[in-house]
Amino acid sequence: MRLRVLLVMVLVICGGCSFGRDGKLRQNHISSQVEVGTDKGEIYFDEKQAKYVPAVELFTVAAVNPDLAFMEGEDLEYNVHTRWAEERLGIRIRYLWTLPGSSENFANKLRLELAKGKLPDIVTTRDREIIQELIDSGQFREVGSLFEQYASTVWKQAMNEQPSVWDFYEREGEKYAIPILDYEYNSDPLLWIRTDWLKKLGLPVPATIAKLEQVMEAFTRSDPDGNGKADTFGLTLGFRNGASTWMGDSSWIFGAFGTIPEQWNRQPDGSLAYGSTQPGAKQGLALLKKWVKAGYVSGNSSWLDEEGAAALFTSGKAGIIAGPYWMRGWPLSVLTDNEPEASFQAIAIPSGPEGHTGRRGTLPDNGAILINKKMKHPEIFFKYQNYLFDYYATGTGEFATGFAKGYDWAEVDGKPESDPTLLPLGGVRVSSYTLTFDGARIPSQVVKAIPDDILPVLFQQQGASMKDQFTGPPTLTMRTSWELLHMLEQKTFQKIIFTDSPLSEFDAFVDLWSSYGGEQITREVRQWKQAE
């Protein structure tokens, strides 16, 4: 909480500023020229041209990932996609401000602007905590009726694939944020393993935790990179943001013992229980502690985030990492760019001592869109997003080959090619420039996105995919106690794994978790499930 206050104080100082592509502070001139969150005058959508004439402005805000690539002279507000939106739809996308870096900084900036009442037409974010705060502020409008009125048939059909996707964003039966749909299995982890190291050391692909330990022993002790130094790790994990995360994940280790941490899992009797407090979590912690002590996992993993964990793999210092199917394109391709002789492949999650396999499952949404009550013409956003669902999500029309020629695809002998070597910067992911981060996704269309050689690896363990079973809004006690409980969990797990603290601290943690509100939260979660 003290850190949050300090961050907000810093943002107060920089309240009228934004940041350029280079991360440098720049003065924000937009907020002094327009009334935030409003449209000026009447608008006209020309049905014949299928665009607004004249162009209308749509204001938003954003956090700029440092890995986001731009062509020379382009940035988040001026690029091939924003030009497309204005030319094709007559929608000029404007940013009141942007911040580089973490979602935490973005959330704190939003809190500051929320207090001032200076918010854009729409806010899109993946941060579930700040989404709830924005809904509770009362400054954003009910969107269920807007969705019914303005969303296209394709978008509605996509949303209907998982109707419960709305649950987290509801208040008393009303919808206050539009879920950003994600592909099925999009963040389910697989194991990525150095096959050249396996071949060099004469090792088979491990199918069990016991066999995996043999591989990690060899990757750690047998100099797989051949440099004569003991400088490699069997496995790389990122524990800074928790045990269950999108890259450098360790949920599958706990899954080998029948539980997934940091989420609510279905028990044999049908009730819901918090995974981090179950007996299987203690077994997972014991195994991780053993691996760190043996040197299979870096002791620095406690402060490595997802990209830090991946960097150990891409720099050739670790032989295994857990993460989604799409990691081969980024960031793992960095390894083969630097070491062309290196090779890796995706393998199935190994089973535990009693045959269990489990991994964090992908929720049907990955963020949400909130619409400011002051926005006079919310249909502007729907015109934009409908087009992306109707054509980009379905891979038809002008998006049949990609987002933009010369960015994510090239033409060779009259045929479209997506070979990165043919493209500037190795290809630019234009969908990252869109207001919803990935363009538009229909959950069931994931099979079109997964490479053919990875598809059977991912789908052969469909039963191992364990989704969070609590998808409703925070319960009453969660609102007052969850931050404390989460901090207690993080601190305890890291102490057990990375220090000499005994495993018995887990039992003390479970008792504290229950007494500090966890027991009441469990009752509330189960009541929510019964009322579904």
C-alpha positions in Angstrom: 0.0 0.0 0.0 2.9 2.4 0.8 4.4 1.7 -2.5 1.1 2.4 -4.3 0.9 5.7 -2.5 4.4 6.7 -3.5 3.7 5.7 -7.1 0.6 7.8 -7.2 2.5 10.8 -5.7 5.0 10.5 -8.6 2.2 10.4 -11.1 0.6 13.5 -9.5 3.8 15.3 -10.4 3.7 13.9 -14.0 -0.1 14.2 -14.2 -0.1 16.3 -17.4 2.5 14.3 -19.2 2.9 11.3 -21.4 5.9 9.4 -22.8 7.3 9.0 -26.2 8.6 5.8 -27.8 12.0 6.4 -26.3 10.5 6.4 -22.8 11.2 10.1 -22.4 8.6 12.4 -20.7 6.6 14.6 -23.0 4.0 17.2 -22.2 0.4 16.2 -22.9 -1.4 18.9 -24.9 -4.6 17.1 -25.6 -6.2 17.4 -22.2 -6.0 21.2 -22.3 -7.7 21.3 -25.7 -10.7 18.9 -25.2 -13.1 18.1 -22.5 -12.0 14.6 -21.5 -14.4 11.8 -22.3 -16.8 13.8 -24.5 -17.6 14.2 -28.2 -18.1 17.6 -29.8 -21.1 18.2 -32.0 -23.0 15.8 -34.2 -21.5 12.9 -36.1 -22.4 11.3 -39.4 -21.7 7.7 -40.6 -21.8 7.5 -44.4 -23.3 4.1 -45.1 -22.1 4.2 -48.7 -18.5 4.8 -47.7 -18.9 2.8 -44.5 -17.1 5.4 -42.5 -17.6 8.6 -40.5 -17.5 11.7 -42.6 -15.9 13.9 -41.4 -13.7 11.7 -39.2 -14.5 11.5 -35.5 -12.1 11.2 -32.6 -12.0 8.4 -30.1 -9.9 9.1 -27.0 -8.1 6.4 -24.9 -5.0 5.9 -22.8 -2.3 3.2 -22.9 0.7 1.5 -21.3 3.4 1.0 -24.0 5.2 -2.3 -23.7 9.0 -1.7 -24.2 9.1 -4.7 -26.6 6.4 -3.1 -28.9 8.1 -2.6 -32.2 7.5 0.5 -34.4 8.6 1.4 -37.9 10.8 4.5 -38.2 8.7 7.6 -37.5 5.8 5.7 -36.0 4.5 5.4 -32.5 1.3 4.3 -30.7 -0.8 7.2 -31.9 0.6 7.5 -35.4 1.2 4.1 -37.1 -0.2 1.9 -39.9 -3.1 0.8 -37.8 -4.3 4.3 -36.7 -4.0 5.5 -40.3 -6.1 2.5 -41.3 -8.7 3.3 -38.7 -9.1 6.8 -40.0 -9.0 6.0 -43.7 -11.2 2.9 -43.5 -13.7 3.9 -40.7 -13.3 7.6 -40.3 -12.2 7.1 -36.7 -9.2 9.0 -35.5 -7.7 7.2 -32.4 -6.2 9.7 -29.9 -4.3 9.1 -26.7 -4.7 11.5 -23.8 -1.5 9.9 -22.3 0.7 6.9 -22.6 3.1 5.4 -20.1 6.0 3.1 -20.7 6.5 -0.1 -18.7 4.5 -2.0 -16.2 0.7 -2.5 -15.8 1.2 -1.4 -12.2 2.3 2.1 -13.3 -0.6 2.2 -15.7 -3.1 1.3 -13.0 -1.7 3.9 -10.6 -2.0 6.6 -13.4 -5.6 5.5 -13.9 -6.3 5.9 -10.2 -4.9 9.4 -10.3 -7.0 10.4 -13.3 -10.0 8.7 -11.8 -9.7 10.9 -8.7 -9.6 14.0 -11.0 -12.5 12.8 -13.1 -10.3 13.0 -16.2 -10.8 9.8 -18.1 -11.0 9.1 -21.9 -13.9 7.7 -23.9 -12.8 4.2 -23.4 -10.3 2.4 -21.2 -8.9 -1.1 -22.1 -6.8 -3.0 -19.6 -5.9 -6.5 -18.7 -5.6 -5.7 -15.0 -8.6 -7.3 -13.2 -8.0 -5.3 -10.0 -8.1 -1.9 -11.6 -11.1 -2.9 -13.8 -13.1 -3.5 -10.6 -12.0 -0.1 -9.2 -13.0 1.6 -12.4 -16.4 -0.1 -12.3 -16.9 0.9 -8.6 -16.0 4.5 -9.4 -19.4 5.0 -11.0 -17.7 6.9 -13.9 -18.3 4.2 -16.5 -21.6 3.2 -18.1 -23.6 0.0 -18.2 -22.5 -1.7 -21.4 -24.8 -4.8 -21.7 -27.5 -2.8 -23.5 -24.9 -1.1 -25.7 -23.5 -4.5 -26.7 -27.0 -5.8 -27.6 -27.7 -2.7 -29.6 -24.4 -2.2 -31.5 -22.3 -5.3 -31.5 -22.1 -7.3 -34.8 -23.5 -10.8 -35.2 -20.0 -12.2 -35.4 -18.9 -10.5 -32.1 -22.1 -11.7 -30.3 -21.6 -15.2 -31.5 -18.1 -15.2 -30.2 -19.2 -13.9 -26.8 -21.9 -16.5 -26.7 -19.3 -19.3 -26.9 -18.6 -18.6 -23.2 -21.6 -16.7 -21.7 -20.1 -16.7 -18.2 -17.3 -14.5 -19.5 -19.5 -11.5 -18.4 -19.7 -12.6 -14.8 -16.6 -10.9 -13.5 -17.8 -7.5 -14.8 -21.4 -7.6 -13.5 -23.0 -5.6 -10.7 -26.5 -6.6 -9.6 -27.2 -8.2 -12.9 -25.9 -5.3 -15.0 -22.8 -5.5 -17.2 -20.2 -2.7 -16.8 -17.2 -3.8 -18.9 -17.0 -5.7 -22.2 -14.7 -8.7 -21.9 -11.8 -8.9 -24.3 -12.1 -12.4 -25.7 -9.1 -14.7 -25.9 -8.4 -17.9 -27.7 -9.0 -21.2 -25.9 -5.8 -22.6 -24.5 -3.9 -19.4 -25.4 -2.0 -19.2 -22.1 -2.0 -22.9 -21.2 1.6 -23.8 -20.6 3.6 -26.4 -22.4 7.3 -27.3 -21.7 9.8 -25.9 -24.1 13.0 -28.0 -24.0 16.4 -27.7 -25.7 16.4 -30.8 -28.0 20.0 -30.2 -29.1 21.0 -30.6 -25.4 18.9 -33.7 -25.1 20.6 -35.2 -28.2 24.1 -34.2 -27.1 23.6 -35.8 -23.7 21.8 -38.9 -25.0 18.6 -38.2 -23.1 15.0 -39.0 -24.0 12.1 -36.5 -23.8 10.9 -36.7 -20.2 7.2 -37.7 -19.6 7.2 -37.8 -15.8 8.5 -35.6 -13.0 11.1 -38.3 -12.1 12.4 -38.4 -15.7 12.4 -34.6 -15.8 14.6 -34.5 -12.7 17.1 -36.7 -14.5 17.2 -34.3 -17.5 17.5 -31.2 -15.2 20.4 -32.9 -13.4 22.2 -33.4 -16.7 21.4 -29.9 -18.0 22.8 -28.5 -14.8 25.9 -30.7 -14.2 27.0 -32.0 -17.6 27.9 -28.8 -19.4 25.3 -29.0 -22.2 26.5 -25.8 -23.9 30.1 -27.1 -24.0 31.8 -24.0 -22.6 33.6 -25.9 -19.8 31.7 -23.9 -17.1 29.0 -24.8 -14.6 26.8 -22.0 -15.7 23.5 -23.6 -16.9 20.2 -24.4 -15.2 17.8 -27.2 -15.9 14.7 -25.1 -15.7 13.9 -21.4 -15.6 11.0 -20.0 -13.7 9.7 -16.5 -13.0 8.4 -16.2 -9.5 8.2 -12.4 -9.1 4.5 -12.3 -10.0 3.5 -15.6 -8.5 3.6 -19.3 -9.1 0.9 -19.3 -11.9 1.9 -16.9 -14.6 1.9 -16.6 -18.4 5.6 -17.3 -19.1 8.2 -19.0 -16.9 5.2 -20.7 -15.2 5.3 -23.2 -12.4 1.6 -24.0 -12.1 2.2 -27.4 -13.7 4.6 -28.4 -10.8 1.7 -28.0 -8.4 -0.6 -29.6 -11.0 1.5 -32.8 -10.6 0.0 -33.0 -7.1 -3.6 -32.2 -8.1 -3.9 -28.4 -7.5 -3.2 -25.2 -9.3 -2.2 -22.2 -7.0 -3.7 -18.7 -7.1 -7.1 -19.8 -8.3 -10.2 -21.6 -7.2 -10.3 -25.3 -8.2 -13.2 -27.8 -8.2 -12.9 -30.4 -5.6 -14.1 -34.1 -5.9 -17.3 -33.2 -4.1 -18.0 -30.4 -6.6 -17.2 -27.5 -4.1 -14.6 -24.8 -4.8 -11.4 -24.5 -2.9 -8.4 -22.1 -3.2 -5.6 -24.0 -4.8 -2.7 -22.4 -2.8 -4.0 -23.7 0.5 -4.5 -27.3 -0.5 -2.2 -30.3 0.4 -1.0 -30.5 -3.1 0.4 -27.0 -2.9 2.6 -28.1 0.0 4.0 -30.9 -2.1 4.7 -28.6 -5.0 6.5 -26.2 -2.7 8.6 -29.1 -1.4 9.6 -30.1 -4.9 10.5 -26.5 -5.9 12.6 -26.1 -2.8 14.4 -29.3 -3.6 15.1 -28.1 -7.2 16.4 -24.7 -6.1 18.7 -26.4 -3.5 20.0 -28.8 -6.2 20.7 -25.9 -8.5 18.3 -27.0 -11.2 16.5 -23.6 -10.8 18.2 -20.3 -10.3 18.0 -18.8 -6.8 17.3 -15.5 -8.5 14.0 -16.8 -9.8 12.3 -15.2 -6.8 12.7 -11.8 -8.4 12.6 -12.7 -12.1 9.4 -11.7 -13.9 8.1 -13.5 -17.0 10.5 -11.9 -19.4 13.4 -12.3 -17.1 12.7 -16.0 -16.9 12.5 -16.3 -20.6 15.9 -14.4 -21.0 17.7 -17.3 -19.2 16.4 -19.6 -21.9 17.0 -17.3 -24.8 20.5 -16.5 -23.6 21.3 -20.2 -23.5 21.6 -20.5 -19.8 18.6 -22.7 -19.1 17.3 -25.8 -21.0 13.6 -25.8 -20.1 10.9 -23.2 -19.7 7.1 -23.5 -19.4 4.8 -21.2 -21.4 2.2 -21.0 -24.2 2.3 -22.4 -27.7 3.1 -19.0 -29.2 6.4 -18.6 -27.4 8.3 -20.1 -30.3 7.7 -17.0 -32.3 8.5 -14.7 -29.3 10.6 -14.6 -27.3 12.2 -18.1 -27.9 13.2 -17.3 -31.4 15.8 -15.0 -29.9 17.8 -18.1 -29.0 18.0 -19.4 -32.5 18.7 -16.0 -33.9 21.8 -15.8 -31.7 22.6 -19.5 -31.9 21.5 -20.9 -35.2 22.6 -24.4 -34.2 20.3 -24.5 -31.2 17.0 -26.3 -31.3 14.0 -26.7 -29.1 10.5 -28.1 -29.2 7.3 -28.1 -27.2 6.6 -31.2 -25.1 3.7 -32.3 -22.9 3.5 -31.4 -19.2 5.1 -34.3 -17.2 3.0 -36.3 -14.8 3.5 -36.4 -11.1 4.3 -39.4 -8.8 0.7 -40.5 -8.7 0.0 -39.9 -12.4 -1.5 -36.4 -12.0 -1.0 -33.7 -14.7 -2.4 -30.2 -14.3 -1.7 -26.8 -15.7 -3.2 -23.3 -15.4 -6.1 -23.1 -17.9 -6.9 -20.2 -20.1 -9.9 -18.0 -19.1 -12.1 -17.0 -22.0 -11.2 -13.3 -21.5 -8.0 -11.4 -21.1 -9.0 -7.9 -20.0 -12.0 -5.7 -20.6 -13.2 -2.5 -22.2 -14.9 0.2 -20.1 -16.9 3.1 -21.7 -17.0 6.5 -20.0 -20.4 7.8 -19.0 -19.5 11.1 -20.7 -19.0 9.5 -24.1 -21.9 10.9 -26.2 -21.5 8.4 -29.1 -20.3 5.0 -27.8 -21.3 3.5 -31.1 -18.0 4.8 -32.5 -16.1 2.2 -30.6 -18.5 -0.5 -31.8 -18.0 0.4 -35.4 -14.3 -0.1 -34.9 -14.5 -3.4 -33.0 -17.2 -4.8 -35.2 -15.1 -4.4 -38.2 -12.2 -6.3 -36.6 -14.4 -9.1 -35.5 -16.2 -9.4 -38.9 -12.9 -9.5 -40.9 -9.8 -9.8 -38.8 -11.1 -12.4 -36.3 -12.4 -14.5 -39.2 -9.4 -14.0 -41.4 -11.4 -12.7 -44.3 -11.6 -9.6 -46.6 -8.6 -7.3 -46.4 -7.2 -9.2 -43.4 -7.0 -12.6 -45.2 -3.2 -12.4 -45.3 -2.5 -10.3 -42.2 -2.9 -6.8 -40.8 -0.6 -4.7 -43.0 1.6 -5.5 -46.0 5.2 -4.7 -45.3 4.6 -5.1 -41.6 3.3 -8.6 -40.8 3.3 -10.0 -44.3 5.2 -9.4 -47.6 4.3 -10.2 -51.2 6.8 -12.4 -53.0 6.1 -13.4 -56.7 2.5 -12.2 -56.2 1.9 -14.4 -53.1 1.7 -13.4 -49.5 4.6 -14.5 -47.2 5.0 -14.1 -43.5 8.7 -15.1 -43.3 10.3 -12.7 -40.7 13.4 -12.5 -42.8 11.5 -10.8 -45.5 10.1 -8.1 -43.2 11.5 -5.0 -41.6 12.3 -5.6 -37.9 11.7 -9.3 -38.5 8.0 -8.4 -38.8 5.8 -6.0 -36.8 2.8 -7.3 -34.8 0.3 -4.7 -35.9 -2.5 -6.3 -33.8 -0.7 -5.0 -30.7 -1.5 -1.5 -31.8 -5.2 -2.1 -31.6 -7.4 -0.9 -28.8 -7.9 -4.4 -27.5 -4.3 -5.5 -27.8 -4.8 -8.4 -30.2 -7.3 -7.1 -32.7 -10.2 -9.5 -32.2 -10.3 -13.1 -31.2 -13.0 -15.8 -31.4 -12.1 -18.4 -28.7 -12.9 -21.5 -30.8 -10.7 -20.3 -33.7 -7.5 -21.1 -31.7 -6.8 -24.1 -34.0 -6.1 -21.7 -36.8 -3.5 -20.0 -34.7 -1.6 -23.0 -33.3 1.2 -24.4 -35.5 0.5 -28.0 -36.8 3.4 -29.6 -34.9 2.3 -28.0 -31.5 -1.5 -28.7 -31.8 -1.3 -32.4 -30.8 1.0 -31.6 -27.9 -1.4 -29.1 -26.5 -4.6 -31.0 -27.2 -3.5 -34.4 -26.0 -3.7 -33.0 -22.4 -6.9 -31.1 -22.6 -8.0 -32.8 -19.4 -5.0 -31.3 -17.6 -6.1 -27.7 -18.3 -7.6 -26.4 -15.0 -9.4 -23.1 -15.3 -10.1 -20.8 -12.4 -13.6 -21.8 -11.4 -14.5 -18.5 -9.7 -15.3 -16.1 -12.5 -17.6 -13.7 -10.6 -16.8 -10.2 -9.3 -14.9 -9.9 -6.0 -16.9 -11.0 -3.0 -17.5 -8.6 -0.1 -14.6 -10.0 2.0 -12.3 -10.1 -1.1 -12.6 -6.4 -1.4 -11.3 -5.8 2.1 -8.9 -8.7 2.6 -7.7 -10.1 -0.7 -4.7 -7.8 -1.1 -3.4 -8.8 2.3 -4.0 -12.5 1.7 -2.2 -12.3 -1.6 0.8 -10.7 -0.1 0.9 -13.3 2.7 0.8 -16.0 0.1 3.6 -14.5 -2.1 5.8 -13.9 0.9 5.3 -17.4 2.3 5.8 -19.3 -0.9 9.0 -17.4 -1.7 10.4 -17.9 1.8 9.8 -21.6 1.6 11.2 -22.1 -1.9 14.2 -19.8 -1.8 15.4 -19.6 1.8 16.0 -22.0 4.6 12.5 -21.6 6.0 11.0 -25.0 6.8 8.1 -26.5 4.9 6.1 -26.4 8.1 5.6 -22.6 7.4 3.0 -23.7 4.8 0.7 -25.0 7.6 1.1 -21.8 9.5 0.3 -19.9 6.3 -2.9 -21.9 5.8 -4.0 -21.1 9.3 -3.3 -17.4 8.9 -5.0 -17.3 5.5 -8.1 -18.8 7.0 -8.2 -16.5 10.0 -7.4 -13.3 8.0 -10.5 -13.7 5.8 -9.8 -16.7 3.7 -12.3 -18.9 5.4 -15.1 -16.4 5.0 -14.1 -15.8 1.3 -14.3 -19.5 0.7 -17.9 -19.5 2.0 -18.7 -16.6 -0.2 -17.2 -18.2 -3.3 -19.1 -21.4 -2.6 -22.3 -19.4 -2.2 -21.7 -17.7 -5.5 -21.1 -21.1 -7.2 -24.3 -22.5 -5.7 -26.3 -19.5 -7.0 -24.9 -19.7 -10.5 
